[in-house]
Amino acid sequence: MLVLNSARVTRAMRKTIARKLKRGQKTLIWCHAPGYIDEDGADVDNIADLTGIRVRTLGEGDRRSATASGRGRVSRDALKVPRGLAFCVDDDRAESLARLDDGTVVAGRRDLDEWTSIFTAAIPLRAALLKQVAREAGVHIYCDDPDIAVFANEHYVTACNDGRAEDVALRLPGRATVSDAVTGEALAQGADSILIPMRSKEVRILALR
């Protein structure tokens, strides 16, 4: 679960989050300044209270480039830490996911008893890093290519190519008969994967049954 724009989280909201979300082996991704503000004002300790990861203030400054780190399965594309107030991980219990050039950890992961917490000051997260996190959380990944965005439900898979023209390999969550939802063209029967040609900036909608 990706948690955006959560700088102010009241004590009542924290209890609800703990009861409903911090359980069942869920993975929560907290962005920028999660829970920094509560009814008593702004405090960096509020972030640790919400995320389970201790952080410290980076303070004002120019945009800073970060590099994906950690388990080594992520492309090393530059990430950005926004200018202005920002935070970095200051917790030996957290695994590094992204670092600044000086080694400062700006995205980290901590496995807790019933859930996994990921804090990131580097936003937006790159597709490769999001896909790694989702995969490790047990989410089915249709395509490893970071240039291919996939939107899917039980009956349709929509693939959007933001890169060059290429044949795109899609992994399906199970065997299915696949057709082009726009033209009706049959593409595969009983397949658990499919290779489809895509032009740059093209969107393909596939029907599954």
N, C-alpha and C positions, 0 to 999 in steps of 0.2 A: 504494500500500500504506500503510495506516494503522498506525503503530507506537505501541502504548499500553504504559504501565507498564514503561518500559525504563530506569529510573534507574540500575540497576546492569548494566553490560555489561563482561564480562571481555575481556582482550586476545585470547583465543582466539575468543570470540564476534564481536569486531570483525573479525577476519580472515575468518570465515565469512560475515558480512554483506557485507563488501567483495567476496568472491569470488562470492557467489550473488545478491546483490540490487543492488549498485551497478554495474549493467550493463544492456544491452539497452534503454536509454532509459526505464527505470522511473522512476516518481515515488514517493518515500518521504516520508510526513508524520510528523514526530517531534513528540511532545506533551510539554509541561511541562519535564522535566529529563532528556532522553535521554542516556544514557551518562555522567551526572554522576559516578558512582561506578565505580571499577575496583578491582583488587586492592590498589592503593596508597592508596585512600581517595577522598575527594570533591575534585574540582577542576573549576572552570568550563572550563578548557581541554579537559577530556575531552569536553565537549559539541561543541566545534568539531572535535575529532579524529573524532568519529563522524558528525556531520551535514555537515561542510564549511562551516558557518556560524558565525562568531564571535559570541559572546553575552557579556553581562555581567550581574551580579547586580542585581536590583531590590530584594531584601531584604524585610523584614517590612513589613506594612501592611494596610490595609483592602482589601476587594475593589475592583478598579479596572475601570471600563468602558472598552472599546476599541471602535473603529469600523472597519469594513472600509474598506480603501483600495486603492491600486494601480491596476488596469486599468479600474476604473469600471463593471464589469458586475455588481457584487455589491450587493444591497440593504444599506443602511446600518443594519442591526440592531446593537444593542449586543452585544458579546462580553464575557466576564468573565475576568479574570486572578485565580486563586484567591489568598486571603490566605496569608501565610507566605512561605517562600522561593520566589522566582520569578526568571525571567530575561527579558532583552529582547535584541533583535538589535543588535549593534554591529559591523556589517559593511557597508561601502560597496558590496560586490559583490552584496548581496542586495536584491531588490525588496521593497518594503513591501506586505504584505497586510492588516495591521491595526495601528492606532496608538492610543495613549492620547490623552487630550485635550491633553497637553503635547507631542505629537509623537513620543513614544517608540515605537519599532517593537516590537510584541510578537508579530508573525507575519511571517515573511519567506520569500522563495523565492530559490533560487540554482540556475541551470542550470550543471551541470558537464559534463565531456566525454561521459560515457556514461549519465548519470542526472540527475534533478532532485531537489533536496533542499528540503523545506519544514519550517521550525521554527515551532512555535506555543506561546506561553505562555498564550494565550487559549483556554480550553476550557470546555465543549464547543464545537466549531466549528459554526457555523450551517449549515443545509442549503444555503443559496444559495452560501456560500463553498466548501463541499465539492463542490457540483455544478460550480462554475467550475473548481476544480482538476482534478476528474475529466475534465471536457470537454477541458481543455487537455492532459491526459495521453492523450487518444485514446479515452476511455471513452464508449460510447453512452449518452446521457442520454434517458430515456424521457419525462420531464416536467420543464419548467422551474419549475413552481410549487413553492416551498419547503415548502408545506403538504402536498404529496403525496409520501409515501414509496413507492418502488417496489422490489420484490424480484422478480428475474426469472431464468429459465434458458431453455434452448432451447425448452421446451414450454409454460411457464406464465409469466404476468405477474400479480403481485399488487400492487394499488394500495391504499394506505391514506390516507384523507382526514382530516387533522388540523385542517382549516379549516372554512369554511362550505360549505353545500350549493352545488354548482356542476356545470357540465359540464366534465369533465376531458379535456384533449387529451393523448393518448399517442402518441409516435413509436415505431414498431417498427424493429428493425434491418434488416428486409427485409420483402418482401410475404408475407402469411400469411392464412389463413382463421381468423377469430377467433370464439370462442363463449364464453358464460358457463360456466365450469367447474362451477358448482353447479347451475344450472337447465338447462343444455344449450342455451339459446337462441342461435341464430346471430346474430352481430353484424356481421360484415363478411366479404367474400371478396376475396382478392387485394389486401389493403390494406397500406399501409406506415404508416398512421396511423389513429387511431380517436378519436371523441369519445364519452365515456360519462358519463351522469348519475350523480352521487354525492351522497349525503346526508352531512352532517357526521358524522365518526367512523365512516363506513362503510368496509368492506373489500370490494373486488371482486377475484375471481380469474378471469382470462381464460386460456382454452386456445388455443394456437396450433398450426396444422398447415399 
